Amino acid sequence: MSNSTWVGTTGTSDWSAHGDWSDGVPTGPQAAVFDANADYTVDVAQSETAETLLGDVALPVLDVTGTLALADGGTWAGTFDLAAGLLSVESGQLVLSGPSTLQAEIDGGGVVAVIVRRKT
């Protein structure tokens, strides 16, 4: 699996903006990596796919109003806003850590499971 790292670290940018990624917009076999701890927002307004999501920094905001499909979950420590979008994780799990905020809406029934683990 290869990585494409987010390099658009100011203001608000769209996930599909090719120039905001080190190796282009991630596709199925690529990991979407967010490693710059800066105050920026990434909008997922369309249907996007990545192998995994790797974001262990606290400041970024991922705002999903479209669809984000992850083949193998990942990690996220920033704000994750699903208020109007859809997140699909085919296998594995998406671990939200740090000050993460998750907003989600269920349409037509379903389950949102939140597992909270305390560090010891």
C-alpha positions in Angstrom: 0.0 0.0 0.0 1.3 3.5 -0.9 0.5 6.7 0.9 -0.7 10.1 -0.2 -0.1 12.8 2.4 -2.3 16.0 2.8 -0.1 19.0 2.1 -2.9 21.7 1.9 -2.6 22.9 5.5 -4.3 26.3 5.4 -8.0 27.2 5.3 -10.6 24.9 3.9 -9.9 22.7 0.9 -11.7 19.9 -0.9 -10.5 16.3 -0.5 -10.6 16.0 -4.3 -8.1 18.9 -4.9 -5.3 17.0 -6.6 -2.6 19.6 -5.6 -3.4 19.3 -1.9 -2.0 15.7 -1.8 1.7 14.7 -2.0 0.8 11.9 -4.5 -2.5 12.9 -5.8 -6.0 12.3 -4.4 -5.9 8.9 -2.6 -7.6 6.0 -4.4 -8.5 2.5 -3.3 -5.0 1.1 -2.7 -3.6 4.3 -1.1 -3.6 5.5 2.5 -4.8 9.0 3.1 -2.3 10.5 5.6 -2.8 13.7 7.6 0.4 14.4 9.7 0.6 18.3 9.8 -0.9 19.6 13.1 -2.3 22.8 11.7 -5.7 24.5 11.8 -7.3 23.4 8.5 -10.5 21.8 7.2 -10.8 19.1 4.6 -14.2 18.8 2.9 -15.3 15.5 1.6 -18.2 16.7 -0.6 -18.2 13.9 -3.2 -17.7 10.1 -3.1 -14.1 9.4 -2.1 -12.3 6.1 -1.5 -9.0 5.3 0.3 -7.4 2.1 1.7 -7.1 3.6 5.2 -7.2 7.0 7.0 -4.2 7.9 9.1 -4.5 11.2 11.1 -2.9 11.2 14.5 -2.8 15.0 14.9 -5.4 17.0 16.9 -6.2 20.2 14.9 -7.5 19.1 11.4 -11.2 18.9 10.8 -12.6 16.3 8.4 -16.0 17.4 7.2 -17.9 14.6 5.4 -21.0 15.8 3.5 -20.5 13.3 0.7 -19.3 9.7 1.1 -15.9 8.5 2.5 -15.3 4.8 1.9 -12.3 3.2 3.7 -11.3 -0.4 2.9 -9.5 -0.8 6.2 -10.5 1.8 8.8 -7.6 3.7 10.3 -7.1 6.4 13.0 -8.2 10.0 13.5 -7.4 12.4 16.3 -8.9 15.6 14.9 -12.6 16.6 14.5 -14.6 14.2 12.4 -18.0 15.7 11.2 -20.4 13.2 9.6 -23.5 15.4 10.2 -24.6 15.2 6.6 -22.4 12.5 5.1 -21.7 8.8 5.0 -18.7 6.9 6.3 -18.2 3.3 5.1 -15.5 1.1 6.7 -15.3 -2.3 4.8 -13.1 -4.0 7.4 -11.1 -3.2 10.5 -12.0 -0.2 12.6 -11.7 3.6 12.5 -10.2 4.6 15.9 -11.0 8.2 17.0 -8.6 9.4 19.6 -7.6 12.6 21.4 -10.2 15.4 21.3 -12.1 13.8 18.4 -15.7 14.9 17.9 -18.0 12.6 16.0 -21.4 13.7 14.7 -23.6 11.3 12.8 -27.2 10.8 11.7 -28.9 7.5 11.1 -31.5 7.5 8.2 -34.0 4.6 8.0 -32.6 2.8 11.1 -29.3 1.3 11.8 -26.6 1.3 14.5 -23.9 3.7 15.5 -21.5 2.0 17.9 -19.1 4.0 19.9 -16.5 2.2 22.0 -14.8 4.3 24.6 -11.5 2.9 26.0 -9.8 4.5 28.9 -6.1 4.7 28.9 -4.5 3.0 31.9 
